[in-house]
Amino acid sequence: MIHKVIRIGTRESQLAVWQATTVQLLLAGVGYQSELVYIKSDGDTDLKTPLYEIGVQGIFTKALDIALLKGEIDIAVHSMKDVPTILAKGIAQAAVLPRASYKDLLVRGSGYTEEQGMPRTIATSSIRRKAQWLNRYPGDRLENLRGNVNTRLRKVAESNWHGAIFAAAGLERIGLRPADAISLDWMLPAPAQGAIVVVCRENDMERLEACRQFNDEETAICTKIERDFLRALMGGCSTPISALAETEGGRVVLRGSVLSVDGVEKIEIHKEISISDSADFGTIAGKELLNNGGAELVEKLNKG
């Protein structure tokens, strides 16, 4: 059977193109030809405003959603942590790729020192990373850092910051992880961090079937739990909410948290359940956290 060439929508950054090319190779492996279509997102054109001040979920995905619904592309490839927990009407999740590292890294700057006696300056645009860092190191100062991976690495090299926080997966995928980067094993990730998702029009059965063939079920289960947890807390890019679900011997373990922006307040949850019973696990855990003090903290966060 001869299939139509699938048009893959992607942002223009090196990391986004790497992700789209990975999907292109997977499509070729199941007998589909494809081509990349480059689209700019609002998150790529406004590089000055902190992400938490922009306050719009889907800032990196909106332009691709529009192109998809207009029929200008057939599928779109995203870092899953950038995707709103409720997809745009008419768009469906087609596949989730096997997860890479979910961890955050500290990339050392020129001012880096092992000593913690003096306040350090750490750069990141993520309010989640800021809150967790300040919870652990309350005396440090946080600076805003925007741009694609290459731009942010360059800014770190040109600054006198002590370091900047990056997602390990992003640096590792395009071979830019510095040898001396420090893995922040204590920092809980954003929901679905390290995962790549493919979306298409919900009525496009041919593309849904094509992508279903390389869907990774374990990653799909874990990321759904994390995103359900996030949605239950009504969180987005402007709220410091973290979640990580991992499978262990037929069970899934979830760790989640919400913090105040300054890192002073922190509410955590740690639960596990059998994978077979995990369909609503993220929502249940999110509601439990809300009932145990999380609701008041989330309300304060939303009031800003």
C-alpha positions as CSV (number, residue, x, y, z in Angstrom):
1,M,0.0,0.0,0.0
2,I,1.3,3.5,-0.9
3,H,0.9,6.1,1.8
4,K,0.8,9.8,1.4
5,V,3.9,11.7,2.6
6,I,3.4,12.7,6.2
7,R,4.1,16.4,6.9
8,I,5.8,16.7,10.4
9,G,5.4,20.1,12.0
10,T,8.3,21.2,14.2
11,R,9.9,24.3,15.7
12,E,13.2,25.4,14.3
13,S,15.5,24.9,17.3
14,Q,18.2,22.2,17.1
15,L,16.5,20.2,19.8
16,A,13.0,20.4,18.2
17,V,14.4,19.3,14.8
18,W,16.3,16.4,16.5
19,Q,13.0,15.3,18.0
20,A,11.1,15.6,14.7
21,T,13.8,13.8,12.8
22,T,13.6,10.9,15.4
23,V,9.9,10.6,14.6
24,Q,10.7,10.7,10.9
25,L,13.0,7.7,11.3
26,L,10.4,5.8,13.3
27,L,7.8,6.5,10.6
28,A,10.2,5.2,8.0
29,G,10.7,2.1,10.1
30,V,6.9,1.3,9.8
31,G,6.8,2.1,6.1
32,Y,5.8,5.8,5.9
33,Q,7.6,8.6,4.1
34,S,7.6,12.0,5.7
35,E,9.0,15.6,5.5
36,L,9.7,18.3,8.0
37,V,7.7,21.6,8.0
38,Y,9.2,24.3,10.1
39,I,7.0,26.6,12.2
40,K,7.9,29.4,14.6
41,S,6.2,29.5,18.0
42,D,5.5,32.4,20.3
43,G,8.0,30.9,22.8
44,D,10.7,31.2,20.2
45,T,10.0,34.8,19.2
46,D,9.7,36.3,22.7
47,L,13.0,35.5,24.4
48,K,13.0,38.2,27.1
49,T,9.8,37.8,29.1
50,P,10.1,35.1,31.8
51,L,7.9,32.1,30.9
52,Y,6.0,32.4,34.2
53,E,5.2,36.0,33.4
54,I,3.9,35.0,29.9
55,G,1.5,32.7,31.8
56,V,0.1,31.0,28.7
57,Q,0.0,27.2,28.6
58,G,1.0,25.9,25.2
59,I,3.3,28.8,24.3
60,F,5.6,26.4,22.4
61,T,2.7,24.3,20.9
62,K,0.0,26.8,19.9
63,A,1.4,27.7,16.5
64,L,1.8,24.0,15.6
65,D,-1.7,23.2,16.8
66,I,-3.1,25.9,14.5
67,A,-1.1,24.6,11.6
68,L,-2.4,21.1,12.3
69,L,-6.0,22.1,12.5
70,K,-5.6,24.1,9.3
71,G,-4.3,21.0,7.5
72,E,-0.9,22.6,6.8
73,I,0.8,19.7,8.6
74,D,-0.3,16.1,9.4
75,I,1.4,15.5,12.8
76,A,3.3,17.7,15.3
77,V,6.2,16.7,17.6
78,H,6.6,18.3,21.0
79,S,8.5,18.0,24.2
80,M,5.7,16.6,26.2
81,K,6.2,18.8,29.2
82,D,5.4,21.8,27.0
83,V,2.0,20.5,26.0
84,P,-1.2,21.6,27.9
85,T,-2.8,18.8,29.9
86,I,-6.0,19.4,27.8
87,L,-5.3,19.2,24.1
88,A,-6.8,21.7,21.7
89,K,-10.2,20.6,20.4
90,G,-9.8,18.4,17.3
91,I,-6.2,17.2,18.3
92,A,-5.4,13.8,19.7
93,Q,-2.3,12.2,21.2
94,A,-0.9,9.7,18.6
95,A,2.2,8.4,20.3
96,V,4.6,8.8,23.2
97,L,8.3,7.9,22.6
98,P,10.4,6.0,25.2
99,R,11.4,8.5,27.9
100,A,14.9,9.8,28.1
101,S,16.3,11.2,31.4
102,Y,13.8,13.1,33.4
103,K,16.4,14.8,35.5
104,D,17.6,18.4,35.7
105,L,21.2,19.4,35.5
106,L,23.3,22.3,36.9
107,V,25.6,23.6,34.1
108,R,28.5,25.3,35.8
109,G,29.1,29.0,35.0
110,S,32.4,30.9,35.3
111,G,31.5,31.9,38.9
112,Y,30.9,28.3,40.0
113,T,32.3,27.3,43.4
114,E,31.8,24.3,45.7
115,E,31.6,26.6,48.7
116,Q,28.0,27.5,49.8
117,G,28.9,30.1,52.4
118,M,28.1,33.0,50.1
119,P,24.9,33.5,48.1
120,R,25.2,32.1,44.6
121,T,23.5,33.3,41.4
122,I,21.7,30.5,39.5
123,A,19.9,31.1,36.2
124,T,16.6,29.5,35.0
125,S,13.3,30.6,33.5
126,S,11.4,27.8,35.2
127,I,9.4,28.7,38.3
128,R,9.4,25.1,39.3
129,R,13.2,25.0,39.3
130,K,13.4,28.3,41.1
131,A,11.1,27.2,43.9
132,Q,12.9,23.9,44.4
133,W,16.3,25.5,44.4
134,L,15.3,28.2,46.9
135,N,13.7,25.5,49.1
136,R,17.1,23.8,49.3
137,Y,19.3,26.9,49.1
138,P,17.3,29.9,50.4
139,G,20.1,32.3,50.4
140,D,20.9,32.1,46.6
141,R,19.7,34.5,43.9
142,L,17.9,33.4,40.8
143,E,18.2,35.0,37.4
144,N,16.0,34.6,34.4
145,L,17.4,32.7,31.4
146,R,15.4,32.3,28.1
147,G,16.1,31.0,24.6
148,N,16.7,27.6,23.0
149,V,19.3,25.2,24.4
150,N,22.2,26.7,22.4
151,T,21.3,30.3,23.3
152,R,21.1,29.5,27.0
153,L,24.4,27.6,27.0
154,R,26.0,30.6,25.4
155,K,24.5,33.0,27.9
156,V,25.9,30.9,30.8
157,A,29.4,30.9,29.2
158,E,29.3,34.7,28.8
159,S,28.0,35.4,32.3
160,N,29.5,35.4,35.7
161,W,26.7,33.2,37.1
162,H,27.6,30.2,39.3
163,G,25.4,28.0,37.1
164,A,22.2,27.5,35.2
165,I,19.6,24.7,35.3
166,F,18.8,22.6,32.2
167,A,16.8,19.5,31.4
168,A,19.3,16.6,31.0
169,A,17.3,15.1,28.1
170,G,17.6,18.2,26.0
171,L,21.3,18.6,26.3
172,E,22.0,14.8,25.9
173,R,19.8,14.4,22.8
174,I,21.9,16.9,20.8
175,G,25.3,16.1,22.4
176,L,25.7,19.3,24.4
177,R,25.8,18.0,28.0
178,P,29.0,19.5,29.5
179,A,31.2,16.8,31.1
180,D,31.2,18.6,34.4
181,A,27.5,19.2,34.6
182,I,26.0,18.2,38.0
183,S,22.9,16.0,38.1
184,L,20.3,17.4,40.5
185,D,19.0,14.0,41.7
186,W,17.1,15.7,44.5
187,M,15.0,17.9,42.1
188,L,11.6,16.6,41.0
189,P,11.0,17.1,37.3
190,A,8.1,18.8,35.5
191,P,5.4,16.4,34.6
192,A,6.3,14.5,31.5
193,Q,9.9,15.9,31.4
194,G,12.1,13.8,29.1
195,A,9.2,12.5,27.0
196,I,8.4,13.3,23.4
197,V,4.8,13.2,22.2
198,V,3.3,13.1,18.7
199,V,-0.1,14.6,18.0
200,C,-2.4,14.6,15.0
201,R,-6.0,15.5,14.1
202,E,-8.3,13.3,16.1
203,N,-10.2,12.1,12.9
204,D,-7.0,11.3,11.0
205,M,-7.1,7.5,11.4
206,E,-4.3,6.8,9.0
207,R,-1.8,9.0,10.9
208,L,-3.1,7.8,14.3
209,E,-2.5,4.2,13.2
210,A,0.9,5.0,11.8
211,C,2.2,6.6,15.0
212,R,0.5,4.0,17.3
213,Q,3.0,1.5,16.0
214,F,5.9,3.1,17.9
215,N,4.0,4.3,21.0
216,D,5.8,3.3,24.2
217,E,3.1,2.1,26.6
218,E,5.1,2.4,29.8
219,T,6.0,6.0,29.1
220,A,2.5,6.8,28.0
221,I,1.1,5.4,31.3
222,C,3.6,7.3,33.5
223,T,3.3,10.6,31.7
224,K,-0.5,10.4,31.8
225,I,-0.4,10.0,35.6
226,E,1.9,12.9,35.9
227,R,-0.2,15.2,33.6
228,D,-3.4,14.1,35.4
229,F,-1.8,15.1,38.7
230,L,-0.8,18.5,37.2
231,R,-4.4,19.0,35.9
232,A,-5.9,18.1,39.2
233,L,-3.9,20.8,40.8
234,M,-4.9,23.2,37.9
235,G,-1.2,23.9,37.3
236,G,0.7,25.1,34.3
237,C,4.0,26.8,33.4
238,S,3.4,29.5,36.0
239,T,3.0,27.1,39.0
240,P,5.9,25.2,40.7
241,I,4.3,21.7,40.5
242,S,6.4,18.6,40.0
243,A,5.6,15.0,39.4
244,L,7.4,11.8,38.6
245,A,5.7,8.4,38.0
246,E,7.9,5.3,37.7
247,T,7.0,1.6,37.2
248,E,8.5,-1.0,39.5
249,G,7.5,-4.7,39.4
250,G,4.0,-4.3,38.2
251,R,3.4,-1.2,40.3
252,V,3.6,2.5,39.6
253,V,5.2,4.9,42.1
254,L,4.3,8.6,42.1
255,R,6.2,11.4,43.8
256,G,4.7,14.9,43.5
257,S,5.0,18.3,45.1
258,V,3.8,21.9,45.0
259,L,5.8,24.8,46.4
260,S,5.4,28.4,47.0
261,V,7.3,30.6,44.5
262,D,9.9,31.6,47.2
263,G,10.4,27.9,48.1
264,V,9.4,28.4,51.7
265,E,6.2,26.3,51.6
266,K,6.3,22.7,50.2
267,I,3.6,20.0,50.2
268,E,4.6,16.6,48.9
269,I,2.9,13.3,48.2
270,H,4.4,9.8,47.7
271,K,2.0,7.0,46.6
272,E,2.0,3.7,44.7
273,I,-0.6,1.5,43.1
274,S,-0.7,-1.5,40.7
275,I,-0.4,-0.6,37.1
276,S,-3.6,-2.3,36.3
277,D,-5.5,0.0,38.7
278,S,-3.6,3.2,37.7
279,A,-6.1,4.8,35.2
280,D,-7.1,7.6,37.6
281,F,-4.1,7.5,39.8
282,G,-2.7,10.9,39.0
283,T,-6.1,12.6,39.5
284,I,-6.6,10.8,42.8
285,A,-3.1,11.8,44.1
286,G,-3.6,15.4,43.0
287,K,-6.9,15.6,44.9
288,E,-5.3,14.0,48.0
289,L,-2.5,16.6,47.9
290,L,-5.1,19.4,47.6
291,N,-7.0,18.1,50.6
292,N,-3.8,17.9,52.6
293,G,-3.0,21.6,52.4
294,G,-2.3,21.9,48.7
295,A,-5.5,23.7,47.9
296,E,-4.6,26.8,50.1
297,L,-1.1,26.9,48.5
298,V,-2.4,26.6,45.0
299,E,-5.0,29.3,45.7
300,K,-2.2,31.7,46.8
301,L,-0.2,30.8,43.7
302,N,-3.1,31.6,41.4
303,K,-3.7,34.9,43.1
304,G,-0.1,35.7,42.3
